[in-house]
Amino acid sequence: MAAVTRGGSLWRAGLLCIGLALGMSAAAHGAQGDDRTVKTWANLIEQAGKLGLPTGFLNDIDPRFVTVTFEDLRTYAAEYHPEDHRMILNLRLSFNNAGGALMDVGRMTHHDVSLLYHELLHAWLDYLFNGPGHAALSPRANRGLAFAREQLRCHYRFVRITPIRQRREKTELRFLSDDDAWEVLNETWAVFVGWHIWARLEQRRETGAVGPWTDTIVEEWAVQLARANAGGDLLGYYEPDDPDERRVARKRFIAPSNGLTPAGAALLLDVVLEEPDDVARTGRRVITDTTDTSEAPPACE
């Protein structure tokens, strides 16, 4: 993940692609960048499919919507710039660290594949909100868009935050700007998607691919999910628009009361992660059972 400028404020995200050639004209770069992005996107989908990773939501995105580059990032592993739909991956995720093509997904660490999917989720949401419009989206994408809009209307707008992350019992109320609410939704959903990809790959560490579900694997996954949610590992955050507040804390983490919702987990497991109905139901139940309810989320009215 990486810090990115969005209209003067910072947020997190990321993706993949090709470095700019020095001296290349803007027009020539645009044409070549489009071609390379389309090829990189197709290669990513093919490789991910062979590993049993979800690819349907990637097919929702027109690859020409996203500009993908590799850069030698010093602070973060990846960046996503929504103002120009530009995504950047660290050079180490490129073939031979050369910045010319995505490295073989099967050779990435499980952490890096998790990171990649975190950033791909940002790209998907960017496309849903800022792409060609709902009439051009698939039914799956429109389900995600409608649910995201509803979550932004209330759950990620009037929120409780934890000013000190280590003291989650101490919370403050915030009414978030459009940008900050959008970032909380993005980060909360992307954290869960990345976590899930990591957990599934770890369950099949010996093969490096995602295998079929069994009752035992579902039970093990549910235990891991319960531990992650109860431990605060799935909480999203935002980097405040207000520069004065940003001087105090670069990130503001959401309190458990405004974390991932059970319905949100079920939707992501179904629409993005392409998991069976029983896994989506299990995810909904685990999030319901392990969410701290000592404080209710603020009422929107």
VEXDREN-2710 file (C-alpha; in Angstrom, 1 decimal):
% VEXDREN-2710
k/r/px/py/pz
1/MET/0.0/0.0/0.0
2/ALA/1.1/3.6/-0.4
3/ALA/0.3/7.1/0.3
4/VAL/-1.3/8.9/-2.6
5/THR/-2.4/12.5/-3.3
6/ARG/-6.1/12.9/-3.8
7/GLY/-7.2/16.5/-4.2
8/GLY/-4.7/17.7/-1.7
9/SER/-5.3/14.9/0.9
10/LEU/-3.6/11.6/1.3
11/TRP/-5.0/8.1/1.0
12/ARG/-3.9/4.5/0.4
13/ALA/-4.1/2.1/-2.5
14/GLY/-2.1/0.7/-5.4
15/LEU/-1.7/-1.5/-8.5
16/LEU/0.7/-2.4/-11.4
17/CYS/2.3/-1.4/-14.8
18/ILE/5.1/0.1/-16.9
19/GLY/7.6/2.9/-16.2
20/LEU/7.6/6.1/-18.3
21/ALA/10.3/6.3/-20.9
22/LEU/12.3/9.5/-20.6
23/GLY/11.7/11.9/-23.5
24/MET/8.6/10.0/-24.8
25/SER/5.9/12.4/-26.1
26/ALA/2.6/12.4/-24.2
27/ALA/0.7/11.1/-27.2
28/ALA/3.1/8.3/-27.9
29/HIS/3.2/7.3/-24.2
30/GLY/-0.6/7.3/-24.1
31/ALA/-0.8/4.8/-27.0
32/GLN/2.0/2.6/-25.7
33/GLY/0.8/2.8/-22.1
34/ASP/-2.7/1.7/-23.2
35/ASP/-1.3/-1.3/-25.1
36/ARG/1.0/-2.4/-22.3
37/THR/-1.7/-2.0/-19.7
38/VAL/-4.2/-4.1/-21.6
39/LYS/-1.5/-6.8/-22.1
40/THR/-0.5/-6.6/-18.4
41/TRP/-4.1/-6.8/-17.3
42/ALA/-4.8/-9.9/-19.5
43/ASN/-1.6/-11.5/-18.2
44/LEU/-2.6/-10.8/-14.6
45/ILE/-6.1/-12.3/-15.1
46/GLU/-4.7/-15.4/-16.8
47/GLN/-2.1/-16.0/-14.1
48/ALA/-4.5/-15.4/-11.2
49/GLY/-7.0/-17.8/-12.7
50/LYS/-4.5/-20.5/-12.9
51/LEU/-3.8/-20.1/-9.2
52/GLY/-7.5/-20.3/-8.4
53/LEU/-7.7/-16.6/-7.4
54/PRO/-10.8/-14.5/-8.2
55/THR/-10.8/-12.7/-11.5
56/GLY/-14.4/-11.9/-12.3
57/PHE/-14.3/-8.5/-10.7
58/LEU/-11.1/-7.7/-12.7
59/ASN/-13.1/-8.3/-15.9
60/ASP/-15.5/-5.6/-14.8
61/ILE/-12.8/-3.0/-15.3
62/ASP/-11.8/-1.7/-18.7
63/PRO/-8.0/-1.9/-18.5
64/ARG/-7.7/1.3/-20.5
65/PHE/-9.3/3.0/-17.5
66/VAL/-6.2/2.4/-15.4
67/THR/-2.7/3.6/-16.1
68/VAL/-0.3/1.1/-14.6
69/THR/3.4/1.8/-13.8
70/PHE/6.3/0.3/-11.8
71/GLU/8.5/2.7/-9.8
72/ASP/11.2/2.4/-7.2
73/LEU/9.0/3.3/-4.2
74/ARG/10.9/4.0/-1.1
75/THR/8.2/4.3/1.6
76/TYR/5.3/2.2/0.4
77/ALA/4.9/-1.0/-1.7
78/ALA/2.2/0.5/-3.9
79/GLU/0.2/3.6/-4.7
80/TYR/-3.1/4.4/-6.3
81/HIS/-3.9/7.9/-7.6
82/PRO/-7.7/8.1/-8.2
83/GLU/-7.5/11.6/-9.6
84/ASP/-6.0/10.2/-12.8
85/HIS/-6.7/6.5/-12.3
86/ARG/-3.0/5.7/-12.0
87/MET/-1.7/2.8/-10.2
88/ILE/1.9/2.1/-9.2
89/LEU/3.6/-1.1/-7.9
90/ASN/7.1/-1.3/-6.5
91/LEU/9.8/-2.4/-8.9
92/ARG/10.2/-5.6/-6.8
93/LEU/6.9/-6.8/-8.2
94/SER/8.1/-6.5/-11.7
95/PHE/9.8/-9.2/-13.8
96/ASN/13.5/-9.2/-12.9
97/ASN/12.9/-5.9/-11.0
98/ALA/13.2/-4.2/-14.4
99/GLY/9.8/-2.4/-14.4
100/GLY/8.8/-3.8/-17.8
101/ALA/6.2/-6.4/-16.9
102/LEU/4.5/-7.9/-13.9
103/MET/6.4/-10.8/-12.3
104/ASP/4.8/-14.2/-12.3
105/VAL/2.0/-14.1/-9.7
106/GLY/2.9/-17.6/-8.7
107/ARG/6.4/-16.5/-7.7
108/MET/5.1/-13.7/-5.5
109/THR/5.0/-14.1/-1.7
110/HIS/1.5/-14.5/-0.3
111/HIS/1.9/-11.1/1.3
112/ASP/2.6/-9.5/-2.1
113/VAL/-0.4/-11.3/-3.7
114/SER/-2.5/-10.0/-0.8
115/LEU/-1.1/-6.5/-1.4
116/LEU/-1.9/-6.8/-5.1
117/TYR/-5.5/-7.7/-4.4
118/HIS/-5.8/-4.9/-1.9
119/GLU/-4.9/-2.5/-4.7
120/LEU/-7.0/-4.2/-7.3
121/LEU/-10.0/-3.7/-5.0
122/HIS/-9.3/0.1/-5.0
123/ALA/-9.2/0.0/-8.8
124/TRP/-12.5/-1.8/-9.0
125/LEU/-14.2/0.7/-6.7
126/ASP/-12.7/3.6/-8.7
127/TYR/-14.1/2.2/-11.9
128/LEU/-17.6/1.6/-10.3
129/PHE/-17.9/5.2/-9.2
130/ASN/-15.9/7.0/-11.9
131/GLY/-16.1/4.7/-14.9
132/PRO/-18.7/4.6/-17.7
133/GLY/-21.7/4.6/-15.4
134/HIS/-24.0/1.9/-14.0
135/ALA/-25.7/1.2/-17.4
136/ALA/-22.4/-0.1/-18.7
137/LEU/-21.6/-2.2/-15.6
138/SER/-22.2/-5.9/-15.1
139/PRO/-24.9/-7.0/-12.7
140/ARG/-22.2/-8.0/-10.2
141/ALA/-20.6/-4.6/-10.4
142/ASN/-23.9/-2.8/-10.0
143/ARG/-24.6/-4.8/-6.9
144/GLY/-21.3/-3.6/-5.4
145/LEU/-21.9/0.0/-6.5
146/ALA/-25.4/0.1/-4.9
147/PHE/-24.2/-1.4/-1.7
148/ALA/-21.2/0.9/-1.5
149/ARG/-23.4/4.0/-2.0
150/GLU/-25.6/2.9/0.8
151/GLN/-22.7/2.3/3.1
152/LEU/-21.3/5.8/2.3
153/ARG/-24.6/7.4/3.0
154/CYS/-24.4/6.4/6.7
155/HIS/-22.1/3.7/8.0
156/TYR/-18.9/5.4/6.8
157/ARG/-20.1/9.0/7.0
158/PHE/-21.0/9.6/10.7
159/VAL/-18.5/7.5/12.5
160/ARG/-16.6/6.8/15.7
161/ILE/-12.8/6.8/15.4
162/THR/-10.0/5.7/17.8
163/PRO/-7.6/8.6/18.2
164/ILE/-5.1/6.3/19.8
165/ARG/-5.3/2.9/18.0
166/GLN/-3.9/1.0/21.0
167/ARG/-6.8/2.3/23.1
168/ARG/-9.8/1.2/21.2
169/GLU/-12.2/1.8/24.1
170/LYS/-11.5/5.6/23.7
171/THR/-13.5/6.9/20.8
172/GLU/-14.5/10.2/19.3
173/LEU/-17.3/11.1/16.9
174/ARG/-16.6/12.4/13.4
175/PHE/-18.8/13.5/10.5
176/LEU/-16.6/12.7/7.6
177/SER/-16.2/14.6/4.3
178/ASP/-17.0/12.9/1.0
179/ASP/-13.3/12.1/0.4
180/ASP/-12.7/10.8/3.9
181/ALA/-15.8/8.6/3.9
182/TRP/-14.8/7.3/0.5
183/GLU/-11.3/6.5/1.8
184/VAL/-12.7/4.6/4.8
185/LEU/-14.9/2.5/2.6
186/ASN/-11.9/1.8/0.2
187/GLU/-9.5/0.8/3.0
188/THR/-11.9/-1.2/5.0
189/TRP/-13.0/-3.3/2.0
190/ALA/-9.5/-3.6/0.6
191/VAL/-8.1/-4.7/3.9
192/PHE/-10.6/-7.5/4.1
193/VAL/-10.1/-8.6/0.5
194/GLY/-6.3/-8.6/0.9
195/TRP/-6.6/-10.5/4.2
196/HIS/-8.8/-13.2/2.7
197/ILE/-6.5/-13.8/-0.3
198/TRP/-3.6/-14.2/2.1
199/ALA/-5.5/-16.5/4.4
200/ARG/-6.6/-18.8/1.5
201/LEU/-3.1/-19.0/0.1
202/GLU/-1.6/-19.7/3.5
203/GLN/-4.1/-22.6/3.9
204/ARG/-2.5/-24.1/0.7
205/ARG/1.1/-23.1/1.3
206/GLU/2.5/-26.4/0.0
207/THR/0.9/-25.8/-3.5
208/GLY/1.0/-22.0/-3.8
209/ALA/-2.6/-22.1/-5.2
210/VAL/-6.1/-21.8/-3.8
211/GLY/-7.8/-25.2/-3.6
212/PRO/-11.4/-26.3/-3.1
213/TRP/-13.2/-25.7/0.2
214/THR/-13.8/-28.5/2.6
215/ASP/-15.6/-28.4/5.9
216/THR/-12.3/-28.4/7.8
217/ILE/-10.9/-25.6/5.7
218/VAL/-14.1/-23.5/6.2
219/GLU/-13.8/-24.1/10.0
220/GLU/-10.1/-23.1/10.1
221/TRP/-10.8/-20.0/8.0
222/ALA/-13.7/-19.0/10.3
223/VAL/-11.4/-19.2/13.3
224/GLN/-8.8/-17.0/11.5
225/LEU/-11.4/-14.5/10.5
226/ALA/-12.8/-14.3/14.1
227/ARG/-9.3/-13.7/15.4
228/ALA/-8.5/-11.0/12.8
229/ASN/-11.8/-9.1/13.3
230/ALA/-11.7/-9.3/17.1
231/GLY/-8.1/-8.2/17.1
232/GLY/-8.8/-5.1/15.0
233/ASP/-6.8/-6.3/12.0
234/LEU/-9.6/-5.5/9.6
235/LEU/-10.3/-2.0/10.7
236/GLY/-10.1/0.7/8.0
237/TYR/-8.7/4.2/8.3
238/TYR/-8.5/7.6/6.5
239/GLU/-5.9/10.3/6.3
240/PRO/-7.8/13.5/7.2
241/ASP/-8.5/16.2/4.7
242/ASP/-7.9/18.8/7.4
243/PRO/-4.2/19.7/7.3
244/ASP/-4.2/20.7/11.0
245/GLU/-5.6/17.3/12.0
246/ARG/-3.1/15.6/9.7
247/ARG/-0.3/17.2/11.7
248/VAL/-1.6/15.5/14.8
249/ALA/-2.2/12.1/13.3
250/ARG/-1.5/11.0/9.7
251/LYS/-4.1/8.2/10.0
252/ARG/-7.4/8.0/11.8
253/PHE/-8.5/4.4/12.4
254/ILE/-12.2/3.6/12.6
255/ALA/-13.6/2.2/15.8
256/PRO/-15.1/-1.3/15.7
257/SER/-18.6/0.1/15.7
258/ASN/-18.0/1.4/12.1
259/GLY/-15.8/-1.4/10.9
260/LEU/-16.6/-4.0/8.3
261/THR/-20.3/-4.9/8.4
262/PRO/-21.6/-8.4/8.3
263/ALA/-23.4/-7.6/5.0
264/GLY/-20.3/-6.0/3.7
265/ALA/-18.2/-9.1/4.3
266/ALA/-20.9/-11.3/2.7
267/LEU/-21.0/-9.0/-0.4
268/LEU/-17.3/-9.0/-0.8
269/LEU/-17.0/-12.8/-0.4
270/ASP/-19.7/-13.2/-3.0
271/VAL/-19.2/-10.4/-5.6
272/VAL/-15.4/-9.9/-5.5
273/LEU/-13.9/-13.0/-4.0
274/GLU/-16.4/-15.4/-5.8
275/GLU/-16.7/-17.7/-2.8
276/PRO/-19.6/-20.2/-2.4
277/ASP/-22.8/-19.2/-0.6
278/ASP/-22.0/-21.2/2.5
279/VAL/-18.6/-19.3/2.9
280/ALA/-20.3/-16.0/2.5
281/ARG/-22.9/-16.9/5.1
282/THR/-20.1/-18.1/7.4
283/GLY/-18.3/-14.8/6.9
284/ARG/-21.4/-12.8/7.8
285/ARG/-21.9/-14.9/10.9
286/VAL/-18.3/-14.6/12.1
287/ILE/-18.3/-10.8/11.6
288/THR/-21.6/-10.5/13.5
289/ASP/-20.4/-12.6/16.4
290/THR/-17.0/-11.0/16.8
291/THR/-17.7/-7.3/16.3
292/ASP/-17.4/-5.3/19.5
293/THR/-20.9/-4.0/20.3
294/SER/-20.0/-2.1/23.4
295/GLU/-20.6/1.0/21.4
296/ALA/-23.3/1.3/18.8
297/PRO/-22.5/3.1/15.6
298/PRO/-23.8/6.7/15.6
299/ALA/-27.3/7.2/14.2
300/CYS/-27.4/9.0/10.9
301/GLU/-30.6/10.9/11.5
END
